[in-house]
Amino acid sequence: MNNYTGLIRRNDYIAVVKQLRGEWIPNFAEGKIYSTAIDDYLTPVVNSDGYQTIGYRLDGSHAGSVRLNRAIWVMRHGIPCDPTLEVDHINRNRQDNRLCNLRLVTPSENKRNNPEKFARAEAIRAEYAAGATTKELAEKYAYSRRMILNIIANERYDRSRYPGTAAPSRLHLKHPAKGGFLTGWNE
């Protein structure tokens, strides 16, 4: 169990409410949201993580922002049963919020898709092969020596273990009779 059991994300709720009220109309093919309040598409702002976000005001008092990719996914598929699940960009382009480019994954699956981390792991393996010690690599990359050893042994960020997709080959549902949610590897 996690701390979110039975809960939903506030931003998921906001996206659904805005859609049900007719205030936001999603364009799934283009990955945009049309606002009836301004009679135009919402202009996203790129946050510090590189994700496009859109601002909202609910009932005149509550204001905030929501990631555009998650709002698009939620407005098409509904609120996920497990609020810890994340919306992943299949092509790794955080500016491409078309529905066909979005999928729901676990946080660990999403982390495996980070090309910068994979490149860093490849660099660590290359430096180790060239003679660097695990202690030197741990200091250089701010990892523990155990993490360096795992990376060298291909136990972390090994692309061959996750070819081209964030979806693991074998998933199982937790509580399938109740609608369930994906819980991860079934090995």
Wavefront OBJ file of the C-alpha trace (Angstrom):
o trace
v 0.000 0.000 0.000
v 1.084 3.552 -0.536
v 0.158 6.820 1.115
v -2.159 7.682 -1.779
v -4.560 4.737 -1.480
v -8.074 5.994 -2.146
v -6.886 9.493 -3.014
v -6.559 11.407 -6.260
v -4.204 14.151 -7.360
v -5.618 17.661 -7.090
v -4.489 18.497 -10.624
v -6.296 15.426 -12.008
v -9.457 16.654 -10.305
v -8.955 20.170 -11.716
v -8.556 18.862 -15.283
v -11.706 16.736 -15.049
v -13.788 19.524 -13.467
v -12.660 22.056 -16.087
v -13.554 19.595 -18.845
v -16.949 18.661 -17.365
v -17.866 22.337 -16.954
v -16.989 22.934 -20.593
v -14.252 25.402 -19.681
v -11.461 23.294 -21.214
v -11.832 21.402 -24.482
v -8.908 19.063 -25.241
v -7.455 18.704 -28.725
v -5.918 15.239 -28.419
v -4.437 15.215 -31.936
v -2.412 18.388 -31.325
v -1.864 18.064 -27.557
v -3.505 21.398 -26.753
v -6.366 22.598 -24.566
v -8.877 25.158 -25.767
v -10.271 27.504 -23.121
v -13.817 28.786 -23.539
v -13.016 31.559 -21.041
v -10.447 33.183 -23.331
v -11.841 31.744 -26.585
v -8.397 30.474 -27.587
v -5.914 27.713 -26.851
v -4.167 27.962 -23.501
v -0.548 29.067 -23.777
v 1.669 26.651 -21.874
v 4.691 27.731 -19.843
v 7.737 25.481 -19.656
v 8.674 24.699 -16.044
v 12.181 24.080 -14.692
v 11.913 20.356 -15.524
v 11.104 21.073 -19.173
v 7.402 20.152 -18.953
v 4.692 22.399 -20.369
v 2.274 23.623 -17.704
v -0.984 25.535 -17.934
v -2.427 27.862 -15.345
v -5.927 27.597 -13.961
v -8.294 29.364 -11.633
v -11.100 27.388 -10.002
v -14.164 29.180 -8.656
v -12.351 32.505 -8.670
v -10.246 31.732 -5.619
v -8.035 28.683 -6.088
v -5.282 29.114 -8.677
v -2.360 26.984 -9.736
v -0.833 25.130 -12.643
v -1.057 21.621 -14.036
v 1.239 19.762 -16.411
v -0.265 19.778 -19.873
v 0.682 16.150 -20.597
v -1.149 14.887 -17.506
v -4.211 17.074 -18.156
v -4.465 15.750 -21.739
v -4.123 12.126 -20.586
v -6.623 12.501 -17.715
v -9.210 14.263 -19.894
v -9.157 11.293 -22.289
v -8.727 8.310 -19.968
v -10.029 9.581 -16.627
v -8.330 9.789 -13.259
v -5.918 6.867 -12.666
v -6.799 4.407 -9.890
v -3.277 4.852 -8.501
v -2.235 8.518 -8.118
v 1.454 7.578 -8.032
v 1.371 6.624 -11.724
v 2.989 9.140 -14.063
v 2.275 10.228 -17.635
v 5.274 9.438 -19.847
v 6.217 10.977 -23.203
v 6.870 7.991 -25.472
v 9.215 9.915 -27.794
v 10.991 11.640 -24.827
v 10.001 15.091 -26.170
v 8.376 16.906 -23.242
v 6.941 19.497 -25.639
v 4.979 16.840 -27.592
v 1.722 16.397 -25.662
v -0.323 14.653 -28.350
v -2.364 11.831 -26.832
v -0.704 9.269 -29.123
v 2.631 10.194 -27.482
v 1.454 9.758 -23.876
v 1.196 6.649 -21.705
v 0.747 5.901 -18.018
v 3.730 4.288 -16.275
v 5.034 3.690 -12.776
v 7.648 6.112 -11.393
v 10.373 3.453 -11.696
v 9.477 2.807 -15.352
v 9.582 6.527 -16.034
v 13.023 6.850 -14.442
v 14.402 4.075 -16.662
v 13.510 6.158 -19.705
v 15.804 9.050 -18.826
v 18.368 9.225 -21.665
v 20.723 11.429 -19.638
v 20.963 8.799 -16.916
v 21.564 6.086 -19.494
v 24.322 8.171 -21.107
v 25.859 8.748 -17.665
v 25.823 4.995 -16.994
v 27.520 4.355 -20.342
v 30.188 6.951 -19.470
v 30.781 5.283 -16.097
v 31.232 1.891 -17.780
v 33.638 3.368 -20.336
v 35.732 5.143 -17.683
v 35.864 1.986 -15.566
v 36.996 -0.027 -18.596
v 39.704 2.609 -19.188
v 41.072 2.087 -15.669
v 39.187 4.423 -13.326
v 38.508 2.999 -9.861
v 35.040 2.670 -8.349
v 36.061 5.145 -5.648
v 37.073 7.756 -8.242
v 33.854 7.236 -10.197
v 31.712 7.448 -7.058
v 33.291 10.784 -6.145
v 33.068 12.150 -9.690
v 29.391 11.242 -10.227
v 28.231 11.653 -6.596
v 27.031 8.049 -6.392
v 27.781 5.411 -3.786
v 30.406 2.809 -4.641
v 27.638 0.189 -4.555
v 25.695 2.123 -7.213
v 28.833 2.369 -9.358
v 29.347 -1.390 -9.058
v 25.713 -2.012 -10.017
v 26.039 0.256 -13.056
v 29.265 -1.446 -14.130
v 27.567 -4.839 -13.742
v 24.667 -3.619 -15.938
v 22.221 -3.903 -13.059
v 21.068 -0.305 -13.515
v 20.233 1.602 -16.709
v 20.870 -1.332 -19.043
v 19.004 -0.428 -22.245
v 18.940 -4.067 -23.447
v 16.706 -4.918 -20.483
v 14.150 -2.266 -21.505
v 14.133 -2.208 -25.313
v 12.226 0.755 -26.711
v 9.389 0.857 -24.229
v 8.619 1.778 -20.662
v 6.011 -0.968 -20.450
v 7.416 -4.105 -18.794
v 6.770 -7.390 -20.560
v 4.802 -8.893 -17.697
v 2.453 -6.839 -15.586
v -0.191 -7.886 -13.132
v -3.170 -6.116 -11.675
v -3.595 -5.541 -7.988
v -7.223 -6.138 -7.023
v -8.362 -6.931 -10.621
v -11.965 -7.572 -9.546
v -12.213 -3.957 -8.352
v -10.862 -2.453 -11.568
v -7.321 -2.716 -10.244
v -4.171 -0.900 -11.195
v -0.820 -1.990 -12.571
v 1.653 -2.880 -9.853
v 4.790 -3.641 -11.855
v 6.962 -6.622 -12.628
v 5.475 -10.074 -12.212
v 8.655 -12.150 -12.077
l 1 2 3 4 5 6 7 8 9 10 11 12 13 14 15 16 17 18 19 20 21 22 23 24 25 26 27 28 29 30 31 32 33 34 35 36 37 38 39 40 41 42 43 44 45 46 47 48 49 50 51 52 53 54 55 56 57 58 59 60 61 62 63 64 65 66 67 68 69 70 71 72 73 74 75 76 77 78 79 80 81 82 83 84 85 86 87 88 89 90 91 92 93 94 95 96 97 98 99 100 101 102 103 104 105 106 107 108 109 110 111 112 113 114 115 116 117 118 119 120 121 122 123 124 125 126 127 128 129 130 131 132 133 134 135 136 137 138 139 140 141 142 143 144 145 146 147 148 149 150 151 152 153 154 155 156 157 158 159 160 161 162 163 164 165 166 167 168 169 170 171 172 173 174 175 176 177 178 179 180 181 182 183 184 185 186 187
